Amino acid sequence: MNQIRITLGILLGLAVAGCATIPPDPGMLDDARDAIAQAEDADASEYAPLELRFARERLEKAEQALVDGDGDEVRRLADEAEIEALLALARTQAALTRADLTQRQRELEQLKADLVEAFGEEVLER
């Protein structure tokens, strides 16, 4: 009888422990924060302001979910914030690359014009 009570007590303790919720880890937000910081450093506020705003909003919601103790929601929102921030970073990098390409094309056209002026149209035929 005593053995049964001990076994039931252990099982009850395990059941109660299994029902207890573990508070979400604040570190779950670190990747999202880092991605947002990278996007901000790359001037995403100028080139991808909408995506950056979405990332910040989702991070704020994730922080609130952390306070509320909703670990699943924290993880989902933090992942969405990170993805939005990475999208903002990618769009910013693409815009900067396009601007660089445009500048180089202008320089090439100017170089061609200078060559034609110095050596005539036949220089472009070679």
C-alpha positions in Angstrom: 0.0 0.0 0.0 2.8 2.4 0.9 4.5 1.5 -2.4 1.4 2.5 -4.3 1.1 5.8 -2.5 4.7 6.6 -3.4 4.3 5.7 -7.0 1.0 7.7 -7.3 2.8 10.6 -5.6 5.6 10.5 -8.1 3.2 10.2 -11.0 1.2 13.1 -9.7 4.3 15.2 -9.2 5.4 14.4 -12.8 2.0 15.3 -14.2 2.0 18.7 -12.3 5.5 19.4 -13.5 4.5 18.6 -17.0 1.7 21.0 -16.9 3.8 23.8 -15.6 4.8 26.3 -18.3 8.4 27.3 -18.8 8.7 31.0 -19.4 9.9 31.9 -22.9 13.6 32.6 -23.3 14.3 36.3 -24.0 17.2 35.2 -26.2 14.7 34.1 -28.8 14.5 37.8 -29.8 18.3 38.2 -30.4 18.4 37.1 -34.0 15.5 39.4 -34.9 17.2 42.3 -33.1 20.5 41.6 -34.8 18.8 41.5 -38.3 17.0 44.7 -37.6 20.3 46.4 -36.5 22.0 45.2 -39.7 19.2 46.5 -41.9 19.3 49.9 -40.0 23.1 50.1 -40.5 22.7 49.5 -44.2 20.2 52.4 -44.5 17.1 50.3 -44.9 15.0 53.2 -43.6 15.8 54.9 -46.9 15.6 52.0 -49.3 13.2 49.5 -47.6 11.2 51.5 -45.0 8.1 49.4 -45.2 9.9 46.1 -44.6 11.9 47.7 -41.8 8.7 49.0 -40.2 7.1 45.6 -40.3 10.2 44.0 -38.7 10.1 46.5 -35.9 6.4 46.1 -35.3 6.7 42.3 -35.2 9.6 42.6 -32.8 7.5 44.8 -30.5 4.7 42.3 -30.6 7.2 39.5 -29.9 8.4 41.5 -26.9 4.8 41.8 -25.6 4.2 38.1 -26.2 7.4 37.5 -24.1 5.9 39.5 -21.3 2.6 37.6 -21.6 4.6 34.3 -21.4 3.4 33.0 -24.8 6.5 31.2 -26.0 5.0 30.0 -29.3 3.9 33.5 -30.2 7.3 34.9 -29.3 9.0 32.4 -31.5 6.6 33.0 -34.5 6.8 36.8 -34.2 10.5 36.9 -33.7 11.0 34.7 -36.8 8.7 37.0 -38.8 10.6 40.1 -37.6 13.9 38.5 -38.6 12.6 37.6 -42.0 11.2 41.1 -42.6 14.5 42.6 -41.5 16.5 40.3 -43.8 14.2 41.3 -46.6 14.7 45.0 -45.9 18.5 44.3 -45.9 18.3 42.5 -49.2 16.2 45.2 -50.8 18.6 47.9 -49.5 21.6 46.0 -50.9 19.9 45.6 -54.2 19.1 49.3 -54.4 22.6 50.2 -53.6 23.9 47.8 -56.2 21.6 49.2 -58.8 22.8 52.8 -58.0 26.4 51.6 -58.3 25.7 50.0 -61.6 23.9 53.1 -62.9 26.9 55.3 -61.9 29.3 52.9 -63.6 27.2 52.9 -66.8 27.3 56.7 -66.8 31.1 56.6 -66.3 31.4 54.2 -69.2 29.3 56.4 -71.5 31.4 59.4 -70.6 34.6 57.4 -71.3 33.2 56.4 -74.7 32.3 60.0 -75.5 35.8 61.1 -74.5 37.3 58.5 -76.8 35.1 59.5 -79.7 36.0 63.2 -79.1 39.7 62.4 -79.0 40.0 59.7 -81.8 36.8 59.9 -83.8 33.9 57.4 -84.3 36.1 54.7 -85.7 37.6 54.1 -82.2 34.3 52.4 -81.2 34.3 50.1 -84.2 37.4 48.2 -83.0 
